[in-house]
Amino acid sequence: MPFTVRRVALAAALLLGLHAAHAQEATPTPALPNSAMDAPLFYQLLIGELELSNGQAGVAFQVLLDAARRTGDEELFKRVVNIALQARAGDQALLAARAWGETVPTSVEAPQMVVQLLALMNKPAEVPQPLATLLSIAPAEQRPGFIAALPRLFQRSPDPKAVLAALGPVLQAQTGALKPAALYTEARLSLNAGENGRALTLTRELQAAMPDGDDAMQLAVDLLPAEPQAEALITARLQQKPEQHALRQAYARALVQAQRPAEAAREFRLLTTATPDNPAPWLALGAIELELKHAAAAEAALREGLKRLDTPAAGTDAEIRARAEGRQQAWLMLSQAAEQRGDLKAADAALQKVDGAGIDVQFRRASLLARQGKLADARKLLQPAADASDADVRARLLAEAQLLREQRDYGASLSVLKTATERFKDDTDLIYEQAMMSEKLGHFDEMEGLLRKVIELKPYYHHAYNALGYSLAERNQRLPEAKQLIERALKLAPGEPFIVDSLGWVEFRLGNLPEAAKLLRQAHTGRPDAEIAAHLGEVLWASGAQDEARSILQDAAQRDPRNEALRETLDRLKVRP
């Protein structure tokens, strides 16, 4: 009976301690302060700890909670809450925290603990009362921090709308020094709940209340991909304070996320001028130029970044590792840029400087082999090992499908994707890619069925709405439905250039040339992609602006001569690249 043995051993140790104390009574010792712990309380604490050590957490909880209530000892209350948490007994932990607040009504930590536990247990409706208590008794300088912490506490809530509904009234009631923190918190909770319009309104109020603060800018950056009007707040601040480089970098990244690479490149160029010794803007600019198929500009920016990365500099181990990883990524992108230019020898030389065997490196090696006519070897390079994880298998199947698509072997690409979707059922990305290959092969009914499955599985997957709407517009079929699908996609991803391009194309098919030209110019400005250029050129040509159309088409052909849509448009309009 281990519990009895342990109890006997502890009792023996206590008796030995008492005996030693008795033996020293003859020696005068300084007087010690009296303890508030009497014999019954000491015994109660001892029993509680013994029960806990014996694995009886429930009994220990009850015994120690009673002791905490009797003494009002805050450290003992903490101990009781932790016992319940370690036993994964959230209700008991909440009971103890509430008892703590009732026993010690002046305690700041007690209501703070209650709020944290309610967030952990996803009970936002119960938060207002303890939050109000916390804000009424906490020191004034701590209160804004407690409010601003709420979004972090509830960041994993499965129902962010319920969180906003519960906490919104409390936040709206705050005045004076607490108003800015309340505005920030309500805006962040609104953003989490998908109520972007409300979040934007609150962000503007926060900016008015704290014109030099950073919180409104942080919110505006996070809002930008979904709420384009937030951009005006950012650009106004950067005009006033162009030296705020961190804000400009965050703005540029938000533009990338919003699928506006040309504008993001503009911001990173400004950063390379303002902070020329910082490698990060150079590398980011190189990555964007590469995506835009500006191979020469990409190589120039990437080599500038490498120069800064290669400059010896002290730093933490994490910083040294980050610089090493930056070098690897720079050489990998330089290899891709050389491949874009058709210089396979330079691409291979850059790739030789990249260590490791990750899927991105393997894909670049496979791409070079395929460009040399060694497609079988390239595919073999991407095959997963027998003991590969599901994540690795999925990544390699996608990479192989992409390789085959780039080689225009659409049938083989579709076969690989079908294998992938059989293994990874209901994977919306794989189903979407399969739909795209079905369209390439003219299997339009199959494509539509797959895209509708994606929409059913993930109703907010904007790519599926856009792809289906664009396919209908391209085939000049069911144009009103096509427009509705594309507008739905644009609502889910406001301002995304490829979706704006689709909307412009369906307007062209409907005969609305001025609106089509307006939308396609907007899309081309945000992302001068070859296919968008082909659509814009087509519309301008039909509108009588043939010189401008020819210039746009020829410029796109220099950047991406292999693009199928562009080549078809050039041939049909008899425009020389």
RAJO-V87844 format. One record per backbone hydrogen bond with DSSP energy under -1.0 kcal/mol. NH is the residue of the N-H (numbers start at 0). CO is the residue of the C=O. Records with the same first field share a line. If there is no record, write none. Layout:
NH = CO ; CO
//
This chain:
4 = 0
5 = 1
6 = 2
7 = 3
8 = 4
9 = 5
10 = 6
11 = 7
12 = 8
13 = 9
14 = 10
15 = 11
16 = 12
17 = 13
18 = 14
19 = 15
20 = 16
21 = 17
22 = 18
23 = 19
24 = 21
26 = 23
41 = 37
42 = 38
43 = 39
44 = 40
45 = 41
46 = 42
47 = 43
48 = 44
49 = 45
50 = 46
51 = 47
52 = 48
53 = 49
54 = 51
55 = 50
56 = 54
59 = 55
60 = 56
61 = 57
62 = 58
63 = 59
64 = 60
65 = 61
66 = 62
67 = 63
68 = 64
69 = 65
70 = 66
71 = 67
76 = 72
77 = 73
78 = 74
79 = 75
80 = 76
81 = 77
82 = 78
83 = 79
84 = 80
85 = 81
86 = 82
87 = 84
88 = 83
92 = 88
93 = 89
94 = 90
95 = 91
96 = 92
97 = 93
98 = 94
99 = 95
100 = 96
101 = 97
102 = 98
103 = 99
106 = 103
111 = 107
112 = 108
113 = 109
114 = 110
115 = 111
116 = 112
117 = 113
118 = 114
119 = 115
120 = 116
121 = 118
122 = 117
125 = 122
126 = 123
130 = 126
131 = 127
132 = 128
133 = 129
134 = 130
135 = 131
136 = 132
137 = 133
141 = 138
145 = 141
146 = 142
147 = 143
148 = 144
149 = 146
152 = 148
153 = 149
154 = 151
156 = 153
162 = 158
163 = 159
164 = 160
165 = 161
166 = 162
167 = 163
170 = 166
171 = 167
172 = 168
173 = 170
177 = 174
178 = 175
181 = 177
182 = 178
183 = 179
184 = 180
185 = 181
186 = 182
187 = 183
188 = 184
189 = 185
190 = 186
191 = 187
192 = 188
193 = 190
194 = 189
195 = 193
198 = 194
199 = 195
200 = 196
201 = 197
202 = 198
203 = 199
204 = 200
205 = 201
206 = 202
207 = 203
208 = 204
209 = 205
212 = 209
217 = 213
218 = 214
219 = 215
220 = 216
221 = 217
222 = 218
223 = 219
225 = 222
226 = 222
229 = 226
230 = 227
231 = 228
233 = 229
234 = 230
235 = 231
236 = 232
237 = 233
238 = 234
239 = 235
240 = 236
243 = 240
244 = 242
247 = 243
248 = 244
249 = 245
250 = 246
251 = 247
252 = 248
253 = 249
254 = 250
255 = 251
256 = 252
257 = 253
258 = 255
259 = 254
261 = 525
263 = 259
264 = 260
265 = 261
266 = 262
267 = 263
268 = 264
269 = 265
270 = 266
271 = 267
272 = 268
273 = 269
274 = 270
277 = 274
282 = 278
283 = 279
284 = 280
285 = 281
286 = 282
287 = 283
288 = 284
289 = 285
290 = 286
291 = 287
292 = 289
293 = 288
294 = 292
297 = 293
298 = 294
299 = 295
300 = 296
301 = 297
302 = 298
303 = 299
304 = 300
305 = 301
306 = 302
307 = 303
308 = 304
309 = 305
319 = 315
320 = 316
321 = 317
322 = 318
323 = 319
324 = 320
325 = 321
326 = 322
327 = 323
328 = 324
329 = 325
330 = 326
331 = 327
332 = 328
333 = 329
334 = 330
335 = 331
336 = 332
337 = 333
338 = 334
339 = 335
340 = 336
341 = 338
342 = 337
343 = 341
346 = 342
347 = 343
348 = 344
349 = 345
350 = 346
351 = 347
352 = 349
353 = 350
361 = 357
362 = 358
363 = 359
364 = 360
365 = 361
366 = 362
367 = 363
368 = 364
369 = 365
370 = 366
372 = 369
373 = 368
377 = 373
378 = 374
379 = 375
380 = 376
382 = 379
387 = 384
392 = 388
393 = 389
394 = 390
395 = 391
396 = 392
397 = 393
398 = 394
399 = 395
400 = 396
401 = 397
402 = 398
403 = 399
404 = 400
405 = 401
406 = 402
407 = 404
408 = 403
409 = 407
412 = 408
413 = 409
414 = 410
415 = 411
416 = 412
417 = 413
418 = 414
419 = 415
420 = 416
421 = 417
422 = 418
423 = 419
426 = 423
430 = 426
431 = 427
432 = 428
433 = 429
434 = 430
435 = 431
436 = 432
437 = 433
438 = 434
439 = 435
440 = 436
441 = 438
442 = 437
443 = 441
446 = 442
447 = 443
448 = 444
449 = 445
450 = 446
451 = 447
452 = 448
453 = 449
454 = 450
455 = 451
456 = 452
457 = 453
460 = 457
461 = 459
463 = 460
465 = 461
466 = 462
467 = 463
468 = 464
469 = 465
470 = 466
471 = 467
472 = 468
473 = 469
474 = 470
475 = 472
476 = 471
481 = 477
482 = 478
483 = 479
484 = 480
485 = 481
486 = 482
487 = 483
488 = 484
489 = 485
490 = 486
491 = 487
492 = 488
495 = 492
499 = 495
500 = 496
501 = 497
502 = 498
503 = 499
504 = 500
505 = 501
506 = 502
507 = 503
508 = 504
509 = 505
510 = 507
511 = 506
512 = 510
515 = 511
516 = 512
517 = 513
518 = 514
519 = 515
520 = 516
521 = 517
522 = 518
523 = 519
524 = 520
525 = 521
526 = 522
528 = 526
532 = 528
533 = 529
534 = 530
535 = 531
536 = 532
537 = 533
538 = 534
539 = 535
540 = 536
541 = 537
542 = 538
543 = 540
544 = 539
545 = 543
548 = 544
549 = 545
550 = 546
551 = 547
552 = 548
553 = 549
554 = 550
555 = 551
556 = 552
557 = 553
558 = 554
559 = 555
562 = 559
566 = 562
567 = 563
568 = 564
569 = 565
570 = 566
571 = 567
572 = 568
574 = 569
//
